[in-house]
Structures are given as C-alpha cells and as structure tokens.
Amino acid sequence: MKQEYQDLILEATGAEALLIGAKIQTLWSGYGEIVRVNLEGSNRPSIVVKHVVFPQESTHPGGWNTDLSHLRKVRSYQVETHWYQHYSTDSGCRVPICLAARSFGDEQLIILEDLDVAGFDQRRTNVGVKEMRACLRWLAHFHARFLGVAPEGLWPIGTYWHLETRPDELEAMSDQDLKAAAGKIDQVLNSCRFKTIVHGDAKLDNFCFSRQGSEVAAVDFQYVGGGCGMKDLVYFLGSCLEEKECEKQVPDLLDYYFLELRGAVGDQVNVAELEAEWREMFAYAWTDFHRFLLGWMPGHRKINKYSKRLTREVLRKL
C-alpha cells in the first residue's frame, strides 16, 4: 500500500502504526480489493479499507465488458463515497462508520469501521427465519428513515439493475413480451407516490450478522438511490430463497417487513396507503429484476417458476 494511503489511514484513525492484514475480498470485475488493516496506538484495533482501482481493462464474469459498464462502476464508487460522507443512519439500520474517503487519480480509498470489532462478525450463506427477519427489520428501518428524502448525490433511481443503466441487457433479451413491457414496468415503479432511498444491492452477502444472528449491519452502497422500497425487498428475498421456498415463505416474510415498517414510520405518512401501494408494487419489482436476469444471464438459477408466475401477473395488469 502506498505511503500516502497509509498516511491517510493513520490520520483518520489517530493510530501510531499500521499493519496490512488479510484481504477480505476482491471487488467485482477486478476493480480493487477490500482489506483489513490492523492498528497500533488507536482506540480501534483494526479498520477496513475499500481500495478501488479503476483498471484499463476489466474482466466481467458475464462478459459485459463495455464502456457503459465501466462508467457505471466508476459512478457507483463515487456514489458510495458520497453516501458515506453525507448520509447517516441509526441503530435500527446499522452501517459501518466512514472515517475518511479520498480519491487519488484512478484510485480511491474508503476507510471504514471494522464491523467485526463492532460485534457483527458473522457472515451467512444459508439463513433461517430469524436471520431473514433481522435483515427485513434493517430494510424496514432504512426505508422508513429515508422516506420522502431526495437522493441528492446518489443514483436518481437506485439498484444496479435499473433499466436506464442496462440497455445492453435489455437488447439481449429473448422474451419479447417482457422486453416490450420493460419501460412500462419501470415507469410504474418510478411513479410511486411513496418513495424512499433504497440500498440497491441488498443481497444476503451484504449483511453482517451478530453472533446470535438477531442483529445485522449492511455494507456495499454503490447502487444506493431513490425508489420504491420493494426493490430491495425482492432482491433480498431472492438471494435467500429457492423457488419452492418463495411460494411458502414470502407471504409471511412480507407481512413481517410491513409490521416493522409500520412501527418505524410512525405518523410520518398515512402508513396504510404506503403499505397498500408497496404491496401492489411487489410483483412489479420482482418482475423488474427478472427482466434484468433474462438479459444478463438467461441461465441464472433465479429464473424460476415463481418469477415467471409473478411476471405473467404483471403483464396481464399492464
């Protein structure tokens, strides 16, 4: 790690010395890495550094190596930096504290609190109802906190699969009926009366759990922006549940989310009207993500009978 990066870390943490620790993960398409840095002489034993490097050439798992794809990723890291610097949450929707963020030409550093130290040291690849409810509670409080807040400096419309940012994937679709309806579905979602700020990539992998699995914190805010809260919900549930589990468990999980949302919103708005609108938007949001998958990776495991059934329901309504 370059000396100027180390100097920034020392300044941000008040540490006397640092030791570069283990790599936590490589960023998508080779755009850098996330590493843990151990500290000496600081009140924090360690921090996490998201080190973004914009490559001259990138490798995309799906083969989508285009200028548009590159520009979208560059913008996503700018949005994430702005998010950490200008937006704050609370204990109901915990995120890592940002200690510093700075650009160095084609490289960027985001210095974050180590959530492992804060008690969120568990990662889950398979979850039960308790863990899913913890994440749904986080999403409900997040959506309530930012209800009606304009996404200034963020994506005007959040989520990484938003139609306007994915023309290549739309063009690649073979489902002509859904392809023709994609713009209308997007319009319905964007014209919601009740809007919030959505996480935009709320998959299971982006939640860090407490040891008991009853509390969570969330990371990865590259695609945070405006929109209907159901976009986060459908993406999260799809990351946890297989086809048959969706049929059995989604209704109860959806009820739990709205229970938490009602409590978190309080008397900000007419919560009955909010719930009615967003329940109506659930199938639209699910279909919107299904549209993206059909163009991006038509053999994806999430393209299943449950998704196809919701899509047919939406197409009949249009």
C-alpha positions as CSV (number, residue, x, y, z in Angstrom):
1,M,0.0,0.0,0.0
2,K,1.4,3.4,-1.0
3,Q,2.7,5.6,1.7
4,E,0.1,8.4,1.1
5,Y,-2.6,5.8,1.6
6,Q,-1.0,4.7,4.9
7,D,-0.7,8.3,6.0
8,L,-4.4,8.9,5.4
9,I,-5.3,5.9,7.5
10,L,-3.0,7.0,10.3
11,E,-4.5,10.5,10.2
12,A,-8.1,9.2,10.1
13,T,-7.7,6.7,13.0
14,G,-5.1,8.5,15.2
15,A,-3.0,5.4,15.1
16,E,0.8,5.4,15.6
17,A,1.4,2.5,13.2
18,L,-0.4,0.1,11.0
19,L,0.0,-3.4,9.6
20,I,-1.8,-4.5,6.4
21,G,-3.9,-7.6,7.2
22,A,-5.8,-10.1,5.2
23,K,-7.6,-9.4,2.0
24,I,-11.4,-9.7,2.7
25,Q,-12.4,-9.8,-1.0
26,T,-11.6,-8.7,-4.5
27,L,-14.0,-6.1,-5.8
28,W,-16.3,-7.0,-8.7
29,S,-14.6,-7.3,-12.1
30,G,-11.2,-6.7,-10.6
31,Y,-11.8,-3.1,-9.6
32,G,-9.6,-3.3,-6.4
33,E,-10.0,-5.0,-3.1
34,I,-11.2,-4.8,0.5
35,V,-8.6,-5.3,3.1
36,R,-8.4,-5.3,6.9
37,V,-5.7,-3.0,8.4
38,N,-4.5,-3.6,12.0
39,L,-3.7,-0.6,14.1
40,E,-1.4,0.3,16.9
41,G,-1.9,3.2,19.3
42,S,-5.5,3.7,18.3
43,N,-8.8,3.2,20.1
44,R,-9.7,0.9,17.2
45,P,-7.7,-2.3,16.9
46,S,-8.5,-2.5,13.1
47,I,-10.3,-0.9,10.3
48,V,-11.5,-2.0,6.8
49,V,-10.2,-0.2,3.7
50,K,-12.1,-0.4,0.4
51,H,-9.4,0.3,-2.1
52,V,-10.8,1.0,-5.6
53,V,-8.5,0.8,-8.6
54,F,-10.1,1.7,-12.0
55,P,-8.4,-0.7,-14.4
56,Q,-7.6,-0.1,-18.1
57,E,-9.2,-3.4,-18.9
58,S,-11.6,-5.3,-16.7
59,T,-12.9,-8.9,-16.7
60,H,-16.6,-9.3,-16.2
61,P,-18.0,-12.8,-15.1
62,G,-20.8,-12.4,-17.6
63,G,-18.7,-11.0,-20.4
64,W,-20.3,-7.5,-20.2
65,N,-17.0,-5.6,-20.7
66,T,-18.3,-2.3,-22.3
67,D,-17.6,1.4,-21.8
68,L,-21.0,1.8,-20.4
69,S,-20.3,-1.0,-17.8
70,H,-17.1,0.7,-16.8
71,L,-18.7,4.1,-16.5
72,R,-21.5,2.7,-14.4
73,K,-18.9,1.1,-12.0
74,V,-16.9,4.4,-11.8
75,R,-20.1,6.3,-11.0
76,S,-21.1,3.6,-8.4
77,Y,-17.9,4.2,-6.3
78,Q,-18.5,8.0,-6.5
79,V,-22.0,7.4,-5.2
80,E,-20.8,5.2,-2.4
81,T,-18.3,7.7,-1.3
82,H,-20.9,10.5,-1.3
83,W,-23.3,8.2,0.6
84,Y,-20.8,7.6,3.4
85,Q,-19.8,11.2,3.6
86,H,-23.2,12.8,3.6
87,Y,-25.8,10.4,4.8
88,S,-26.2,8.8,8.3
89,T,-28.4,6.1,9.7
90,D,-29.1,4.9,13.2
91,S,-29.1,1.7,15.3
92,G,-32.1,0.4,13.5
93,C,-30.3,0.2,10.2
94,R,-26.6,0.0,11.2
95,V,-23.8,0.6,8.6
96,P,-20.1,1.0,9.1
97,I,-18.9,4.4,10.2
98,C,-16.8,6.1,7.5
99,L,-13.6,7.5,8.9
100,A,-12.3,9.0,5.7
101,A,-12.7,8.8,1.9
102,R,-10.4,10.3,-0.7
103,S,-9.6,9.9,-4.5
104,F,-6.1,9.6,-5.8
105,G,-6.5,9.9,-9.5
106,D,-7.7,6.5,-10.8
107,E,-7.6,5.1,-7.3
108,Q,-10.0,5.6,-4.4
109,L,-9.9,4.8,-0.7
110,I,-12.8,4.5,1.7
111,I,-11.8,3.9,5.3
112,L,-14.5,2.2,7.3
113,E,-15.1,1.0,10.8
114,D,-14.4,-2.8,11.2
115,L,-17.9,-4.3,11.8
116,D,-16.3,-7.5,13.1
117,V,-14.9,-5.4,16.0
118,A,-18.4,-3.8,16.5
119,G,-20.0,-7.3,17.0
120,F,-21.1,-8.0,13.5
121,D,-18.6,-10.7,12.8
122,Q,-20.8,-13.4,11.3
123,R,-21.5,-14.0,7.6
124,R,-24.3,-16.3,6.4
125,T,-24.7,-18.2,3.2
126,N,-27.8,-20.0,4.4
127,V,-30.3,-18.4,6.7
128,G,-33.4,-19.3,8.7
129,V,-36.4,-17.1,9.6
130,K,-34.5,-15.4,12.5
131,E,-31.8,-14.1,10.2
132,M,-34.1,-13.1,7.4
133,R,-36.3,-11.2,9.8
134,A,-33.2,-9.4,11.1
135,C,-32.4,-8.2,7.5
136,L,-36.0,-7.3,6.8
137,R,-36.1,-5.3,10.0
138,W,-33.0,-3.5,8.8
139,L,-34.6,-2.8,5.5
140,A,-37.8,-1.5,7.0
141,H,-36.0,0.9,9.3
142,F,-33.8,2.0,6.4
143,H,-36.7,2.7,4.2
144,A,-38.6,4.5,7.0
145,R,-35.6,6.7,7.8
146,F,-35.3,7.9,4.2
147,L,-38.9,8.0,3.3
148,G,-39.5,11.1,1.2
149,V,-35.8,12.0,1.2
150,A,-34.4,13.2,-2.2
151,P,-31.4,11.1,-3.2
152,E,-29.1,14.1,-3.7
153,G,-25.6,13.0,-4.9
154,L,-26.8,9.3,-5.2
155,W,-28.3,7.5,-8.1
156,P,-31.6,9.2,-9.0
157,I,-33.1,5.8,-9.3
158,G,-31.3,3.1,-7.2
159,T,-30.4,-0.6,-7.8
160,Y,-27.7,-1.9,-10.0
161,W,-30.2,-3.4,-12.5
162,H,-32.2,-0.2,-13.2
163,L,-33.4,-0.3,-16.8
164,E,-31.9,3.1,-17.9
165,T,-28.4,1.8,-17.0
166,R,-28.9,-1.6,-18.6
167,P,-29.7,-1.1,-22.3
168,D,-27.3,-3.8,-23.5
169,E,-29.0,-6.4,-21.2
170,L,-32.4,-5.3,-22.4
171,E,-31.4,-5.7,-26.0
172,A,-30.1,-9.2,-25.3
173,M,-33.5,-10.5,-24.0
174,S,-35.3,-13.2,-25.9
175,D,-38.6,-12.7,-24.0
176,Q,-40.2,-10.3,-26.4
177,D,-43.4,-9.7,-24.3
178,L,-41.4,-8.7,-21.2
179,K,-38.9,-6.8,-23.3
180,A,-41.7,-4.7,-24.8
181,A,-43.2,-4.1,-21.3
182,A,-40.0,-3.2,-19.6
183,G,-40.3,0.5,-20.0
184,K,-43.9,0.5,-18.7
185,I,-42.9,-1.6,-15.6
186,D,-40.1,0.8,-14.9
187,Q,-42.5,3.7,-15.2
188,V,-44.9,2.2,-12.8
189,L,-42.2,1.7,-10.2
190,N,-40.8,5.2,-10.7
191,S,-44.2,6.8,-10.4
192,C,-44.8,5.5,-6.9
193,R,-46.3,8.1,-4.6
194,F,-44.2,6.9,-1.7
195,K,-40.5,6.9,-2.4
196,T,-37.5,6.3,-0.2
197,I,-33.8,5.6,-0.6
198,V,-33.1,2.0,-1.5
199,H,-29.8,0.2,-0.7
200,G,-29.7,-1.0,-4.3
201,D,-27.8,-4.3,-3.7
202,A,-29.4,-5.7,-0.6
203,K,-28.4,-9.4,-1.1
204,L,-27.6,-11.7,1.8
205,D,-23.9,-11.3,1.1
206,N,-24.0,-7.6,2.0
207,F,-25.4,-8.2,5.6
208,C,-23.1,-8.8,8.5
209,F,-24.6,-10.6,11.4
210,S,-24.2,-10.6,15.2
211,R,-23.1,-13.9,16.7
212,Q,-26.7,-14.9,17.5
213,G,-27.9,-13.8,14.1
214,S,-30.6,-11.5,15.5
215,E,-28.9,-8.2,14.6
216,V,-27.3,-7.0,11.3
217,A,-25.4,-4.2,9.7
218,A,-25.2,-3.6,6.0
219,V,-22.4,-2.8,3.6
220,D,-21.8,-2.0,-0.1
221,F,-23.7,1.2,-1.0
222,Q,-22.5,1.5,-4.6
223,Y,-26.1,1.5,-6.0
224,V,-27.9,3.4,-3.3
225,G,-30.5,5.8,-4.7
226,G,-34.2,6.7,-4.9
227,G,-37.1,4.4,-5.5
228,C,-39.7,2.1,-4.1
229,G,-38.6,0.0,-1.1
230,M,-39.9,-3.2,-2.7
231,K,-36.9,-3.3,-5.0
232,D,-34.7,-4.0,-2.0
233,L,-37.1,-6.5,-0.6
234,V,-37.5,-8.6,-3.7
235,Y,-33.8,-8.7,-4.3
236,F,-33.1,-9.7,-0.7
237,L,-35.7,-12.5,-0.7
238,G,-34.5,-13.8,-4.0
239,S,-31.0,-14.0,-2.6
240,C,-32.2,-16.2,0.3
241,L,-35.0,-18.4,-1.0
242,E,-35.2,-21.1,-3.7
243,E,-38.2,-21.4,-5.9
244,K,-40.4,-23.6,-3.6
245,E,-39.4,-21.6,-0.5
246,C,-40.6,-18.4,-2.2
247,E,-44.1,-19.9,-2.6
248,K,-44.2,-21.0,1.0
249,Q,-42.4,-18.2,2.9
250,V,-42.7,-14.9,1.0
251,P,-46.2,-14.0,2.3
252,D,-45.2,-14.3,6.0
253,L,-41.9,-12.5,5.4
254,L,-43.6,-9.7,3.5
255,D,-46.1,-9.4,6.4
256,Y,-43.2,-9.1,8.9
257,Y,-41.5,-6.4,6.8
258,F,-44.6,-4.3,6.8
259,L,-45.1,-4.9,10.5
260,E,-41.6,-3.4,11.1
261,L,-42.2,-0.7,8.5
262,R,-45.4,0.5,10.2
263,G,-43.6,0.7,13.6
264,A,-40.6,2.6,12.1
265,V,-42.6,5.0,10.0
266,G,-44.9,6.1,12.9
267,D,-47.1,9.0,11.9
268,Q,-44.8,10.4,9.2
269,V,-47.3,9.4,6.5
270,N,-50.5,7.5,6.1
271,V,-48.9,4.1,6.6
272,A,-52.0,2.2,5.4
273,E,-51.7,3.9,2.0
274,L,-48.0,3.3,1.9
275,E,-48.4,-0.4,2.6
276,A,-51.2,-0.7,0.0
277,E,-49.1,0.9,-2.7
278,W,-45.9,-1.0,-1.9
279,R,-47.7,-4.4,-1.7
280,E,-49.1,-3.6,-5.2
281,M,-45.5,-2.9,-6.3
282,F,-44.0,-6.1,-5.0
283,A,-44.8,-8.1,-8.2
284,Y,-43.6,-5.2,-10.4
285,A,-40.3,-5.0,-8.5
286,W,-39.8,-8.8,-8.8
287,T,-40.6,-8.7,-12.5
288,D,-38.2,-5.8,-13.0
289,F,-35.3,-7.8,-11.6
290,H,-36.4,-10.9,-13.5
291,R,-36.2,-8.7,-16.7
292,F,-32.6,-7.9,-15.9
293,L,-31.6,-11.5,-15.3
294,L,-33.2,-12.7,-18.6
295,G,-30.9,-10.3,-20.5
296,W,-27.8,-10.5,-18.3
297,M,-27.6,-14.3,-17.6
298,P,-30.6,-16.2,-19.1
299,G,-29.4,-19.5,-17.4
300,H,-29.4,-18.0,-13.9
301,R,-30.8,-20.2,-11.1
302,K,-33.1,-17.4,-10.0
303,I,-35.1,-17.6,-13.3
304,N,-37.7,-20.0,-12.0
305,K,-41.4,-20.7,-12.0
306,Y,-42.1,-18.3,-9.1
307,S,-40.5,-15.4,-11.0
308,K,-42.3,-16.4,-14.2
309,R,-45.7,-16.5,-12.4
310,L,-45.3,-13.0,-11.0
311,T,-44.2,-11.8,-14.4
312,R,-47.3,-13.2,-16.0
313,E,-49.5,-11.5,-13.4
314,V,-47.8,-8.1,-14.0
315,L,-48.0,-8.4,-17.8
316,R,-51.8,-9.1,-17.5
317,K,-52.2,-5.9,-15.5
318,L,-50.4,-3.6,-18.0
